[in-house]
Amino acid sequence: MKITFIYAYENEEWSTPMALAKEFESRGWEVDFVSIGSNTTGQYSDEQLQLWIQQDLECDIALFMDWGRFDSKWLDKNLKSDTFWVQESGDDPQNFERNYPKSDRFHLTLSPDFESTTEYRKRNKDAYWWTHFADTRVQLPMDIET
């Protein structure tokens, strides 16, 4: 299985997407990254996303992770119909009105906010409440079995 993470990837040592990618890798998944720019500089671009779509690279799941500021016509499940598209609507509820319009272009929306998840569902979107986490192997290491 292959999962492609679409986010502002900057070769970081730790981030929520990177922690998830490492978890998928530890379970035998192939992991790829498509960068949409830089959260540090605030400069975003859809060039790598467009190239990824046009190259028609094999992918089982595309996981778009953003705090609501980025959008592109290339974020669209119809452009890569053999892939299951997931939107992580980061920064809900603050950015719900930015994230919601994108939800039509994904099969599934994951929200860190319960009330936003309820609102997505009221508007007939397939949405789940997905709480964020701290990777205890990197952030606040713990001496307990997990």
N, CA, C and O atoms as CSV, one atom per row, in Angstrom:
chain,resi,resn,atom,element,x,y,z
A,1,MET,N,N,0.840,-1.182,0.000
A,1,MET,CA,C,0.000,0.000,0.000
A,1,MET,C,C,0.884,1.244,0.000
A,1,MET,O,O,1.975,1.258,0.571
A,2,LYS,N,N,0.383,2.277,-0.653
A,2,LYS,CA,C,1.142,3.531,-0.731
A,2,LYS,C,C,0.264,4.703,-0.313
A,2,LYS,O,O,-0.874,4.834,-0.765
A,3,ILE,N,N,0.808,5.555,0.557
A,3,ILE,CA,C,0.131,6.771,0.988
A,3,ILE,C,C,1.020,7.969,0.645
A,3,ILE,O,O,2.226,7.954,0.889
A,4,THR,N,N,0.407,8.990,0.081
A,4,THR,CA,C,1.117,10.214,-0.262
A,4,THR,C,C,0.607,11.338,0.625
A,4,THR,O,O,-0.589,11.628,0.653
A,5,PHE,N,N,1.519,11.963,1.342
A,5,PHE,CA,C,1.199,13.094,2.207
A,5,PHE,C,C,1.394,14.381,1.413
A,5,PHE,O,O,2.472,14.628,0.872
A,6,ILE,N,N,0.353,15.192,1.347
A,6,ILE,CA,C,0.399,16.475,0.665
A,6,ILE,C,C,0.325,17.549,1.743
A,6,ILE,O,O,-0.707,17.720,2.392
A,7,TYR,N,N,1.417,18.264,1.926
A,7,TYR,CA,C,1.461,19.320,2.949
A,7,TYR,C,C,2.696,20.166,2.750
A,7,TYR,O,O,3.500,19.884,1.861
A,8,ALA,N,N,2.864,21.197,3.558
A,8,ALA,CA,C,4.030,22.084,3.471
A,8,ALA,C,C,5.234,21.355,4.052
A,8,ALA,O,O,5.647,21.599,5.186
A,9,TYR,N,N,5.780,20.459,3.249
A,9,TYR,CA,C,6.899,19.607,3.656
A,9,TYR,C,C,8.210,20.348,3.460
A,9,TYR,O,O,8.516,20.814,2.362
A,10,GLU,N,N,8.995,20.456,4.555
A,10,GLU,CA,C,10.252,21.196,4.500
A,10,GLU,C,C,11.419,20.394,5.075
A,10,GLU,O,O,12.318,20.970,5.688
A,11,ASN,N,N,11.416,19.072,4.887
A,11,ASN,CA,C,12.473,18.218,5.430
A,11,ASN,C,C,12.612,18.360,6.942
A,11,ASN,O,O,13.721,18.344,7.476
A,12,GLU,N,N,11.478,18.500,7.626
A,12,GLU,CA,C,11.497,18.679,9.066
A,12,GLU,C,C,11.850,17.371,9.783
A,12,GLU,O,O,11.751,16.282,9.217
A,13,GLU,N,N,12.260,17.517,11.035
A,13,GLU,CA,C,12.542,16.351,11.856
A,13,GLU,C,C,11.276,15.824,12.509
A,13,GLU,O,O,11.128,14.619,12.710
A,14,TRP,N,N,10.345,16.747,12.847
A,14,TRP,CA,C,9.090,16.307,13.435
A,14,TRP,C,C,7.980,17.273,13.046
A,14,TRP,O,O,8.167,18.490,13.019
A,15,SER,N,N,6.836,16.709,12.748
A,15,SER,CA,C,5.586,17.435,12.529
A,15,SER,C,C,4.498,16.367,12.627
A,15,SER,O,O,4.802,15.174,12.608
A,16,THR,N,N,3.256,16.774,12.729
A,16,THR,CA,C,2.186,15.778,12.760
A,16,THR,C,C,2.203,14.917,11.502
A,16,THR,O,O,2.128,13.693,11.611
A,17,PRO,N,N,2.301,15.518,10.293
A,17,PRO,CA,C,2.368,14.653,9.099
A,17,PRO,C,C,3.570,13.706,9.116
A,17,PRO,O,O,3.449,12.544,8.731
A,18,MET,N,N,4.724,14.200,9.561
A,18,MET,CA,C,5.917,13.355,9.588
A,18,MET,C,C,5.735,12.212,10.583
A,18,MET,O,O,6.134,11.082,10.300
A,19,ALA,N,N,5.142,12.486,11.735
A,19,ALA,CA,C,4.899,11.426,12.715
A,19,ALA,C,C,3.974,10.365,12.134
A,19,ALA,O,O,4.209,9.171,12.317
A,20,LEU,N,N,2.926,10.790,11.438
A,20,LEU,CA,C,2.019,9.834,10.789
A,20,LEU,C,C,2.739,9.037,9.705
A,20,LEU,O,O,2.555,7.825,9.591
A,21,ALA,N,N,3.555,9.719,8.915
A,21,ALA,CA,C,4.302,9.035,7.853
A,21,ALA,C,C,5.199,7.954,8.440
A,21,ALA,O,O,5.268,6.848,7.904
A,22,LYS,N,N,5.886,8.262,9.534
A,22,LYS,CA,C,6.761,7.271,10.170
A,22,LYS,C,C,5.953,6.093,10.703
A,22,LYS,O,O,6.409,4.950,10.658
A,23,GLU,N,N,4.757,6.372,11.206
A,23,GLU,CA,C,3.908,5.284,11.702
A,23,GLU,C,C,3.461,4.381,10.546
A,23,GLU,O,O,3.480,3.157,10.672
A,24,PHE,N,N,3.065,4.977,9.438
A,24,PHE,CA,C,2.684,4.168,8.270
A,24,PHE,C,C,3.872,3.344,7.778
A,24,PHE,O,O,3.718,2.165,7.456
A,25,GLU,N,N,5.060,3.960,7.716
A,25,GLU,CA,C,6.256,3.224,7.295
A,25,GLU,C,C,6.536,2.050,8.221
A,25,GLU,O,O,6.900,0.969,7.758
A,26,SER,N,N,6.368,2.254,9.535
A,26,SER,CA,C,6.643,1.180,10.497
A,26,SER,C,C,5.683,0.005,10.317
A,26,SER,O,O,5.963,-1.106,10.766
A,27,ARG,N,N,4.559,0.255,9.663
A,27,ARG,CA,C,3.568,-0.795,9.410
A,27,ARG,C,C,3.667,-1.363,7.994
A,27,ARG,O,O,2.787,-2.095,7.544
A,28,GLY,N,N,4.759,-1.010,7.298
A,28,GLY,CA,C,5.028,-1.593,5.992
A,28,GLY,C,C,4.468,-0.850,4.796
A,28,GLY,O,O,4.536,-1.362,3.678
A,29,TRP,N,N,3.920,0.333,4.990
A,29,TRP,CA,C,3.397,1.117,3.880
A,29,TRP,C,C,4.531,1.845,3.168
A,29,TRP,O,O,5.537,2.194,3.785
A,30,GLU,N,N,4.367,2.069,1.884
A,30,GLU,CA,C,5.252,2.948,1.135
A,30,GLU,C,C,4.727,4.365,1.330
A,30,GLU,O,O,3.523,4.602,1.226
A,31,VAL,N,N,5.627,5.310,1.613
A,31,VAL,CA,C,5.241,6.686,1.910
A,31,VAL,C,C,5.926,7.631,0.933
A,31,VAL,O,O,7.106,7.477,0.620
A,32,ASP,N,N,5.161,8.614,0.456
A,32,ASP,CA,C,5.685,9.635,-0.442
A,32,ASP,C,C,5.209,10.992,0.052
A,32,ASP,O,O,4.248,11.079,0.816
A,33,PHE,N,N,5.885,12.053,-0.388
A,33,PHE,CA,C,5.546,13.414,0.023
A,33,PHE,C,C,5.412,14.312,-1.197
A,33,PHE,O,O,6.201,14.227,-2.138
A,34,VAL,N,N,4.405,15.170,-1.166
A,34,VAL,CA,C,4.233,16.223,-2.160
A,34,VAL,C,C,4.160,17.523,-1.374
A,34,VAL,O,O,3.255,17.711,-0.562
A,35,SER,N,N,5.110,18.417,-1.614
A,35,SER,CA,C,5.161,19.660,-0.850
A,35,SER,C,C,4.313,20.746,-1.517
A,35,SER,O,O,4.325,20.907,-2.738
A,36,ILE,N,N,3.583,21.479,-0.686
A,36,ILE,CA,C,2.807,22.616,-1.165
A,36,ILE,C,C,3.454,23.934,-0.751
A,36,ILE,O,O,2.832,24.991,-0.855
A,37,GLY,N,N,4.690,23.876,-0.287
A,37,GLY,CA,C,5.396,25.102,0.057
A,37,GLY,C,C,5.945,25.101,1.452
A,37,GLY,O,O,6.394,24.070,1.953
A,38,SER,N,N,5.912,26.267,2.089
A,38,SER,CA,C,6.570,26.452,3.375
A,38,SER,C,C,5.673,27.171,4.363
A,38,SER,O,O,5.208,28.278,4.094
A,39,ASN,N,N,5.428,26.544,5.512
A,39,ASN,CA,C,4.725,27.235,6.587
A,39,ASN,C,C,5.619,28.292,7.227
A,39,ASN,O,O,5.130,29.282,7.771
A,40,THR,N,N,6.921,28.076,7.159
A,40,THR,CA,C,7.875,29.008,7.760
A,40,THR,C,C,7.856,30.346,7.042
A,40,THR,O,O,7.789,31.396,7.682
A,41,THR,N,N,7.915,30.315,5.711
A,41,THR,CA,C,7.939,31.559,4.938
A,41,THR,C,C,6.546,32.034,4.542
A,41,THR,O,O,6.367,33.194,4.170
A,42,GLY,N,N,5.559,31.143,4.619
A,42,GLY,CA,C,4.210,31.498,4.180
A,42,GLY,C,C,4.055,31.494,2.675
A,42,GLY,O,O,3.054,31.981,2.150
A,43,GLN,N,N,5.032,30.950,1.977
A,43,GLN,CA,C,4.990,30.864,0.521
A,43,GLN,C,C,4.485,29.482,0.121
A,43,GLN,O,O,5.093,28.471,0.471
A,44,TYR,N,N,3.379,29.438,-0.610
A,44,TYR,CA,C,2.772,28.178,-1.014
A,44,TYR,C,C,2.675,28.116,-2.533
A,44,TYR,O,O,2.554,29.142,-3.201
A,45,SER,N,N,2.729,26.906,-3.065
A,45,SER,CA,C,2.667,26.704,-4.509
A,45,SER,C,C,2.042,25.342,-4.781
A,45,SER,O,O,2.175,24.419,-3.977
A,46,ASP,N,N,1.372,25.222,-5.898
A,46,ASP,CA,C,0.801,23.923,-6.263
A,46,ASP,C,C,1.585,23.229,-7.373
A,46,ASP,O,O,1.080,22.283,-7.977
A,47,GLU,N,N,2.823,23.685,-7.659
A,47,GLU,CA,C,3.621,23.103,-8.741
A,47,GLU,C,C,3.890,21.616,-8.540
A,47,GLU,O,O,3.705,20.832,-9.471
A,48,GLN,N,N,4.325,21.208,-7.335
A,48,GLN,CA,C,4.612,19.791,-7.096
A,48,GLN,C,C,3.337,18.960,-7.117
A,48,GLN,O,O,3.348,17.814,-7.566
A,49,LEU,N,N,2.247,19.527,-6.638
A,49,LEU,CA,C,0.958,18.840,-6.655
A,49,LEU,C,C,0.498,18.612,-8.096
A,49,LEU,O,O,0.058,17.517,-8.445
A,50,GLN,N,N,0.601,19.634,-8.914
A,50,GLN,CA,C,0.236,19.510,-10.328
A,50,GLN,C,C,1.086,18.439,-11.007
A,50,GLN,O,O,0.560,17.603,-11.742
A,51,LEU,N,N,2.387,18.459,-10.767
A,51,LEU,CA,C,3.288,17.465,-11.360
A,51,LEU,C,C,2.920,16.056,-10.914
A,51,LEU,O,O,2.917,15.131,-11.726
A,52,TRP,N,N,2.611,15.884,-9.638
A,52,TRP,CA,C,2.226,14.575,-9.103
A,52,TRP,C,C,0.969,14.061,-9.794
A,52,TRP,O,O,0.899,12.886,-10.154
A,53,ILE,N,N,-0.022,14.926,-9.984
A,53,ILE,CA,C,-1.254,14.529,-10.672
A,53,ILE,C,C,-0.945,14.162,-12.123
A,53,ILE,O,O,-1.395,13.125,-12.610
A,54,GLN,N,N,-0.194,14.989,-12.799
A,54,GLN,CA,C,0.075,14.782,-14.223
A,54,GLN,C,C,0.934,13.545,-14.479
A,54,GLN,O,O,0.800,12.908,-15.524
A,55,GLN,N,N,1.806,13.200,-13.547
A,55,GLN,CA,C,2.639,12.010,-13.714
A,55,GLN,C,C,1.857,10.733,-13.477
A,55,GLN,O,O,2.321,9.648,-13.828
A,56,ASP,N,N,0.677,10.847,-12.885
A,56,ASP,CA,C,-0.194,9.709,-12.613
A,56,ASP,C,C,0.540,8.593,-11.875
A,56,ASP,O,O,0.468,7.424,-12.254
A,57,LEU,N,N,1.251,8.980,-10.810
A,57,LEU,CA,C,1.975,8.019,-9.988
A,57,LEU,C,C,0.986,7.193,-9.169
A,57,LEU,O,O,-0.037,7.709,-8.719
A,58,GLU,N,N,1.290,5.927,-8.979
A,58,GLU,CA,C,0.414,5.042,-8.221
A,58,GLU,C,C,0.329,5.498,-6.768
A,58,GLU,O,O,1.332,5.863,-6.154
A,59,CYS,N,N,-0.896,5.470,-6.232
A,59,CYS,CA,C,-1.113,5.879,-4.854
A,59,CYS,C,C,-2.450,5.331,-4.390
A,59,CYS,O,O,-3.444,5.437,-5.109
A,60,ASP,N,N,-2.491,4.745,-3.194
A,60,ASP,CA,C,-3.744,4.225,-2.645
A,60,ASP,C,C,-4.511,5.306,-1.877
A,60,ASP,O,O,-5.732,5.414,-1.992
A,61,ILE,N,N,-3.775,6.106,-1.089
A,61,ILE,CA,C,-4.393,7.158,-0.288
A,61,ILE,C,C,-3.582,8.441,-0.442
A,61,ILE,O,O,-2.355,8.428,-0.339
A,62,ALA,N,N,-4.281,9.549,-0.689
A,62,ALA,CA,C,-3.668,10.878,-0.661
A,62,ALA,C,C,-4.198,11.567,0.590
A,62,ALA,O,O,-5.408,11.726,0.751
A,63,LEU,N,N,-3.294,11.975,1.471
A,63,LEU,CA,C,-3.676,12.625,2.722
A,63,LEU,C,C,-3.188,14.073,2.701
A,63,LEU,O,O,-1.997,14.344,2.852
A,64,PHE,N,N,-4.131,14.993,2.513
A,64,PHE,CA,C,-3.840,16.423,2.477
A,64,PHE,C,C,-3.944,16.969,3.893
A,64,PHE,O,O,-4.995,16.880,4.527
A,65,MET,N,N,-2.836,17.541,4.389
A,65,MET,CA,C,-2.795,18.068,5.750
A,65,MET,C,C,-2.404,19.539,5.687
A,65,MET,O,O,-1.309,19.898,5.254
A,66,ASP,N,N,-3.344,20.383,6.136
A,66,ASP,CA,C,-3.121,21.822,6.054
A,66,ASP,C,C,-3.957,22.501,7.115
A,66,ASP,O,O,-4.948,21.938,7.581
A,67,TRP,N,N,-3.576,23.688,7.495
A,67,TRP,CA,C,-4.302,24.422,8.531
A,67,TRP,C,C,-5.355,25.346,7.940
A,67,TRP,O,O,-5.897,26.194,8.648
A,68,GLY,N,N,-5.655,25.195,6.651
A,68,GLY,CA,C,-6.754,25.903,6.030
A,68,GLY,C,C,-6.367,26.977,5.040
A,68,GLY,O,O,-7.235,27.503,4.345
A,69,ARG,N,N,-5.109,27.319,4.952
A,69,ARG,CA,C,-4.690,28.443,4.115
A,69,ARG,C,C,-4.452,28.080,2.650
A,69,ARG,O,O,-4.498,28.956,1.787
A,70,PHE,N,N,-4.200,26.810,2.358
A,70,PHE,CA,C,-3.848,26.420,0.995
A,70,PHE,C,C,-5.047,25.824,0.274
A,70,PHE,O,O,-5.822,25.060,0.849
A,71,ASP,N,N,-5.185,26.188,-0.995
A,71,ASP,CA,C,-6.180,25.565,-1.859
A,71,ASP,C,C,-5.632,25.563,-3.279
A,71,ASP,O,O,-4.796,26.393,-3.638
A,72,SER,N,N,-6.111,24.629,-4.072
A,72,SER,CA,C,-5.664,24.501,-5.448
A,72,SER,C,C,-6.676,23.668,-6.216
A,72,SER,O,O,-7.312,22.776,-5.655
A,73,LYS,N,N,-6.821,23.960,-7.493
A,73,LYS,CA,C,-7.698,23.138,-8.331
A,73,LYS,C,C,-7.150,21.719,-8.466
A,73,LYS,O,O,-7.881,20.814,-8.869
A,74,TRP,N,N,-5.883,21.513,-8.138
A,74,TRP,CA,C,-5.246,20.192,-8.232
A,74,TRP,C,C,-5.571,19.318,-7.024
A,74,TRP,O,O,-5.249,18.130,-7.027
A,75,LEU,N,N,-6.193,19.874,-6.005
A,75,LEU,CA,C,-6.675,19.083,-4.866
A,75,LEU,C,C,-8.074,18.597,-5.233
A,75,LEU,O,O,-9.068,19.231,-4.880
A,76,ASP,N,N,-8.148,17.483,-5.934
A,76,ASP,CA,C,-9.447,17.031,-6.425
A,76,ASP,C,C,-9.426,15.531,-6.687
A,76,ASP,O,O,-8.661,15.045,-7.519
A,77,LYS,N,N,-10.274,14.807,-5.967
A,77,LYS,CA,C,-10.354,13.354,-6.098
A,77,LYS,C,C,-10.668,12.915,-7.523
A,77,LYS,O,O,-10.319,11.800,-7.910
A,78,ASN,N,N,-11.313,13.757,-8.302
A,78,ASN,CA,C,-11.663,13.400,-9.681
A,78,ASN,C,C,-10.462,13.399,-10.616
A,78,ASN,O,O,-10.529,12.823,-11.702
A,79,LEU,N,N,-9.376,14.027,-10.218
A,79,LEU,CA,C,-8.176,14.064,-11.050
A,79,LEU,C,C,-7.323,12.811,-10.887
A,79,LEU,O,O,-6.443,12.541,-11.703
A,80,LYS,N,N,-7.586,12.058,-9.839
A,80,LYS,CA,C,-6.837,10.825,-9.558
A,80,LYS,C,C,-7.835,9.853,-8.952
A,80,LYS,O,O,-7.820,9.587,-7.750
A,81,SER,N,N,-8.702,9.329,-9.807
A,81,SER,CA,C,-9.874,8.585,-9.344
A,81,SER,C,C,-9.554,7.217,-8.746
A,81,SER,O,O,-10.415,6.630,-8.090
A,82,ASP,N,N,-8.363,6.696,-8.947
A,82,ASP,CA,C,-7.995,5.405,-8.358
A,82,ASP,C,C,-7.399,5.555,-6.957
A,82,ASP,O,O,-6.926,4.583,-6.367
A,83,THR,N,N,-7.427,6.776,-6.436
A,83,THR,CA,C,-6.858,7.097,-5.125
A,83,THR,C,C,-7.966,7.561,-4.180
A,83,THR,O,O,-8.876,8.282,-4.589
A,84,PHE,N,N,-7.883,7.142,-2.910
A,84,PHE,CA,C,-8.820,7.604,-1.884
A,84,PHE,C,C,-8.256,8.880,-1.287
A,84,PHE,O,O,-7.157,8.868,-0.731
A,85,TRP,N,N,-8.987,9.979,-1.392
A,85,TRP,CA,C,-8.526,11.304,-0.964
A,85,TRP,C,C,-9.080,11.655,0.417
A,85,TRP,O,O,-10.281,11.552,0.664
A,86,VAL,N,N,-8.166,12.079,1.322
A,86,VAL,CA,C,-8.537,12.460,2.681
A,86,VAL,C,C,-8.036,13.881,2.947
A,86,VAL,O,O,-6.880,14.208,2.680
A,87,GLN,N,N,-8.924,14.710,3.473
A,87,GLN,CA,C,-8.570,16.063,3.898
A,87,GLN,C,C,-8.505,16.100,5.419
A,87,GLN,O,O,-9.481,15.782,6.098
A,88,GLU,N,N,-7.363,16.487,5.945
A,88,GLU,CA,C,-7.248,16.753,7.375
A,88,GLU,C,C,-7.479,18.248,7.506
A,88,GLU,O,O,-6.644,19.052,7.090
A,89,SER,N,N,-8.617,18.617,8.086
A,89,SER,CA,C,-8.991,20.038,8.129
A,89,SER,C,C,-8.426,20.700,9.372
A,89,SER,O,O,-9.145,21.043,10.310
A,90,GLY,N,N,-7.120,20.864,9.344
A,90,GLY,CA,C,-6.425,21.444,10.476
A,90,GLY,C,C,-6.933,22.834,10.812
A,90,GLY,O,O,-7.378,23.584,9.944
A,91,ASP,N,N,-6.856,23.149,12.070
A,91,ASP,CA,C,-7.258,24.438,12.605
A,91,ASP,C,C,-8.762,24.689,12.557
A,91,ASP,O,O,-9.197,25.837,12.643
A,92,ASP,N,N,-9.567,23.624,12.419
A,92,ASP,CA,C,-10.996,23.795,12.675
A,92,ASP,C,C,-11.120,24.022,14.180
A,92,ASP,O,O,-10.401,23.360,14.928
A,93,PRO,N,N,-11.944,24.874,14.656
A,93,PRO,CA,C,-12.989,25.610,13.963
A,93,PRO,C,C,-12.539,26.938,13.377
A,93,PRO,O,O,-13.284,27.545,12.608
A,94,GLN,N,N,-11.327,27.416,13.719
A,94,GLN,CA,C,-10.886,28.731,13.249
A,94,GLN,C,C,-10.937,28.851,11.725
A,94,GLN,O,O,-11.251,29.917,11.197
A,95,ASN,N,N,-10.630,27.764,11.023
A,95,ASN,CA,C,-10.589,27.814,9.568
A,95,ASN,C,C,-11.670,26.959,8.907
A,95,ASN,O,O,-11.522,26.558,7.753
A,96,PHE,N,N,-12.750,26.680,9.628
A,96,PHE,CA,C,-13.818,25.863,9.061
A,96,PHE,C,C,-14.319,26.418,7.732
A,96,PHE,O,O,-14.507,25.660,6.781
A,97,GLU,N,N,-14.534,27.712,7.652
A,97,GLU,CA,C,-15.070,28.297,6.417
A,97,GLU,C,C,-14.075,28.247,5.263
A,97,GLU,O,O,-14.471,28.409,4.109
A,98,ARG,N,N,-12.804,28.028,5.547
A,98,ARG,CA,C,-11.805,27.799,4.485
A,98,ARG,C,C,-11.744,26.318,4.122
A,98,ARG,O,O,-11.575,25.960,2.956
A,99,ASN,N,N,-11.882,25.463,5.133
A,99,ASN,CA,C,-11.770,24.018,4.908
A,99,ASN,C,C,-13.025,23.421,4.292
A,99,ASN,O,O,-12.936,22.543,3.434
A,100,TYR,N,N,-14.179,23.881,4.715
A,100,TYR,CA,C,-15.438,23.288,4.259
A,100,TYR,C,C,-15.588,23.260,2.728
A,100,TYR,O,O,-15.934,22.209,2.188
A,101,PRO,N,N,-15.346,24.356,2.012
A,101,PRO,CA,C,-15.533,24.303,0.558
A,101,PRO,C,C,-14.657,23.255,-0.138
A,101,PRO,O,O,-15.024,22.751,-1.200
A,102,LYS,N,N,-13.527,22.932,0.440
A,102,LYS,CA,C,-12.637,21.921,-0.148
A,102,LYS,C,C,-13.177,20.508,0.052
A,102,LYS,O,O,-12.812,19.599,-0.693
A,103,SER,N,N,-14.033,20.314,1.039
A,103,SER,CA,C,-14.470,18.960,1.406
A,103,SER,C,C,-15.183,18.226,0.266
A,103,SER,O,O,-15.176,16.996,0.235
A,104,ASP,N,N,-15.787,18.944,-0.654
A,104,ASP,CA,C,-16.430,18.302,-1.802
A,104,ASP,C,C,-15.434,17.556,-2.688
A,104,ASP,O,O,-15.809,16.628,-3.406
A,105,ARG,N,N,-14.183,17.957,-2.636
A,105,ARG,CA,C,-13.176,17.377,-3.519
A,105,ARG,C,C,-12.415,16.216,-2.872
A,105,ARG,O,O,-11.425,15.730,-3.418
A,106,PHE,N,N,-12.899,15.775,-1.688
A,106,PHE,CA,C,-12.270,14.669,-0.970
A,106,PHE,C,C,-13.318,13.618,-0.644
A,106,PHE,O,O,-14.506,13.919,-0.536
A,107,HIS,N,N,-12.863,12.380,-0.490
A,107,HIS,CA,C,-13.771,11.315,-0.071
A,107,HIS,C,C,-14.115,11.421,1.409
A,107,HIS,O,O,-15.209,11.042,1.828
A,108,LEU,N,N,-13.170,11.942,2.203
A,108,LEU,CA,C,-13.302,11.952,3.653
A,108,LEU,C,C,-12.615,13.180,4.218
A,108,LEU,O,O,-11.564,13.595,3.731
A,109,THR,N,N,-13.218,13.763,5.257
A,109,THR,CA,C,-12.608,14.877,5.978
A,109,THR,C,C,-12.404,14.458,7.425
A,109,THR,O,O,-13.311,13.925,8.065
A,110,LEU,N,N,-11.195,14.708,7.933
A,110,LEU,CA,C,-10.862,14.465,9.337
A,110,LEU,C,C,-10.699,15.820,10.004
A,110,LEU,O,O,-9.909,16.648,9.551
A,111,SER,N,N,-11.438,16.048,11.073
A,111,SER,CA,C,-11.366,17.329,11.769
A,111,SER,C,C,-10.914,17.124,13.210
A,111,SER,O,O,-11.330,16.166,13.861
A,112,PRO,N,N,-10.059,18.023,13.714
A,112,PRO,CA,C,-9.649,17.941,15.105
A,112,PRO,C,C,-10.680,18.546,16.060
A,112,PRO,O,O,-10.462,18.570,17.271
A,113,ASP,N,N,-11.800,19.032,15.522
A,113,ASP,CA,C,-12.797,19.726,16.323
A,113,ASP,C,C,-14.144,19.025,16.227
A,113,ASP,O,O,-14.675,18.840,15.132
A,114,PHE,N,N,-14.699,18.634,17.376
A,114,PHE,CA,C,-15.960,17.899,17.406
A,114,PHE,C,C,-17.113,18.693,16.794
A,114,PHE,O,O,-17.891,18.153,16.007
A,115,GLU,N,N,-17.224,19.974,17.154
A,115,GLU,CA,C,-18.327,20.787,16.634
A,115,GLU,C,C,-18.223,20.949,15.124
A,115,GLU,O,O,-19.240,20.919,14.432
A,116,SER,N,N,-17.013,21.120,14.601
A,116,SER,CA,C,-16.834,21.227,13.146
A,116,SER,C,C,-17.211,19.926,12.465
A,116,SER,O,O,-17.826,19.935,11.399
A,117,THR,N,N,-16.845,18.804,13.076
A,117,THR,CA,C,-17.221,17.504,12.520
A,117,THR,C,C,-18.738,17.388,12.434
A,117,THR,O,O,-19.277,16.919,11.431
A,118,THR,N,N,-19.411,17.809,13.471
A,118,THR,CA,C,-20.879,17.790,13.477
A,118,THR,C,C,-21.432,18.659,12.354
A,118,THR,O,O,-22.399,18.281,11.694
A,119,GLU,N,N,-20.823,19.818,12.136
A,119,GLU,CA,C,-21.288,20.716,11.071
A,119,GLU,C,C,-21.035,20.123,9.680
A,119,GLU,O,O,-21.899,20.226,8.809
A,120,TYR,N,N,-19.875,19.509,9.457
A,120,TYR,CA,C,-19.625,18.823,8.179
A,120,TYR,C,C,-20.730,17.801,7.922
A,120,TYR,O,O,-21.285,17.733,6.826
A,121,ARG,N,N,-21.037,17.018,8.938
A,121,ARG,CA,C,-22.052,15.967,8.789
A,121,ARG,C,C,-23.432,16.559,8.519
A,121,ARG,O,O,-24.184,16.026,7.703
A,122,LYS,N,N,-23.770,17.654,9.195
A,122,LYS,CA,C,-25.052,18.321,8.929
A,122,LYS,C,C,-25.146,18.755,7.472
A,122,LYS,O,O,-26.232,18.809,6.895
A,123,ARG,N,N,-23.993,19.064,6.889
A,123,ARG,CA,C,-23.943,19.508,5.492
A,123,ARG,C,C,-23.673,18.330,4.539
A,123,ARG,O,O,-23.261,18.516,3.394
A,124,ASN,N,N,-23.917,17.123,5.046
A,124,ASN,CA,C,-23.808,15.891,4.245
A,124,ASN,C,C,-22.400,15.586,3.740
A,124,ASN,O,O,-22.233,15.105,2.620
A,125,LYS,N,N,-21.395,15.863,4.558
A,125,LYS,CA,C,-20.007,15.511,4.235
A,125,LYS,C,C,-19.602,14.314,5.086
A,125,LYS,O,O,-20.011,14.199,6.241
A,126,ASP,N,N,-18.807,13.438,4.520
A,126,ASP,CA,C,-18.282,12.296,5.257
A,126,ASP,C,C,-17.117,12.807,6.108
A,126,ASP,O,O,-16.015,13.016,5.600
A,127,ALA,N,N,-17.365,13.005,7.393
A,127,ALA,CA,C,-16.368,13.604,8.277
A,127,ALA,C,C,-16.292,12.836,9.587
A,127,ALA,O,O,-17.282,12.299,10.084
A,128,TYR,N,N,-15.078,12.805,10.129
A,128,TYR,CA,C,-14.842,12.136,11.405
A,128,TYR,C,C,-14.013,13.042,12.298
A,128,TYR,O,O,-13.138,13.774,11.836
A,129,TRP,N,N,-14.311,12.975,13.583
A,129,TRP,CA,C,-13.537,13.694,14.582
A,129,TRP,C,C,-12.243,12.926,14.793
A,129,TRP,O,O,-12.262,11.752,15.162
A,130,TRP,N,N,-11.137,13.583,14.561
A,130,TRP,CA,C,-9.822,12.964,14.596
A,130,TRP,C,C,-8.915,13.819,15.469
A,130,TRP,O,O,-8.374,14.832,15.026
A,131,THR,N,N,-8.760,13.394,16.709
A,131,THR,CA,C,-7.954,14.188,17.629
A,131,THR,C,C,-6.477,14.084,17.271
A,131,THR,O,O,-5.988,13.025,16.878
A,132,HIS,N,N,-5.797,15.178,17.411
A,132,HIS,CA,C,-4.357,15.192,17.147
A,132,HIS,C,C,-3.617,14.593,18.340
A,132,HIS,O,O,-4.181,14.414,19.419
A,133,PHE,N,N,-2.382,14.298,18.125
A,133,PHE,CA,C,-1.616,13.601,19.141
A,133,PHE,C,C,-0.200,14.158,19.204
A,133,PHE,O,O,0.228,14.924,18.340
A,134,ALA,N,N,0.507,13.759,20.239
A,134,ALA,CA,C,1.936,14.025,20.330
A,134,ALA,C,C,2.649,12.695,20.137
A,134,ALA,O,O,2.284,11.702,20.766
A,135,ASP,N,N,3.638,12.662,19.296
A,135,ASP,CA,C,4.421,11.456,19.060
A,135,ASP,C,C,5.347,11.265,20.259
A,135,ASP,O,O,6.366,11.944,20.379
A,136,THR,N,N,4.986,10.340,21.138
A,136,THR,CA,C,5.738,10.175,22.389
A,136,THR,C,C,7.119,9.563,22.173
A,136,THR,O,O,7.908,9.477,23.114
A,137,ARG,N,N,7.420,9.139,20.949
A,137,ARG,CA,C,8.786,8.693,20.669
A,137,ARG,C,C,9.709,9.889,20.470
A,137,ARG,O,O,10.927,9.765,20.598
A,138,VAL,N,N,9.123,11.064,20.153
A,138,VAL,CA,C,9.912,12.259,19.888
A,138,VAL,C,C,9.566,13.373,20.873
A,138,VAL,O,O,10.457,13.951,21.496
A,139,GLN,N,N,8.270,13.676,21.017
A,139,GLN,CA,C,7.801,14.739,21.899
A,139,GLN,C,C,7.439,14.121,23.254
A,139,GLN,O,O,6.663,13.166,23.299
A,140,LEU,N,N,7.968,14.626,24.320
A,140,LEU,CA,C,7.662,14.147,25.669
A,140,LEU,C,C,7.770,12.623,25.774
A,140,LEU,O,O,6.776,11.965,26.079
A,141,PRO,N,N,8.939,12.053,25.531
A,141,PRO,CA,C,9.088,10.596,25.599
A,141,PRO,C,C,8.561,10.033,26.912
A,141,PRO,O,O,8.694,10.638,27.976
A,142,MET,N,N,7.955,8.845,26.798
A,142,MET,CA,C,7.352,8.208,27.959
A,142,MET,C,C,7.998,6.846,28.198
A,142,MET,O,O,8.405,6.171,27.253
A,143,ASP,N,N,8.088,6.446,29.475
A,143,ASP,CA,C,8.661,5.150,29.848
A,143,ASP,C,C,7.579,4.129,30.137
A,143,ASP,O,O,7.680,3.388,31.114
A,144,ILE,N,N,6.552,4.074,29.314
A,144,ILE,CA,C,5.473,3.092,29.510
A,144,ILE,C,C,5.231,2.339,28.227
A,144,ILE,O,O,5.528,2.830,27.138
A,145,GLU,N,N,4.691,1.145,28.360
A,145,GLU,CA,C,4.318,0.356,27.198
A,145,GLU,C,C,3.108,0.991,26.539
A,145,GLU,O,O,2.167,1.381,27.229
A,146,THR,N,N,3.112,1.102,25.220
A,146,THR,CA,C,1.950,1.650,24.513
A,146,THR,C,C,1.377,0.613,23.577
A,146,THR,O,O,0.391,0.879,22.890
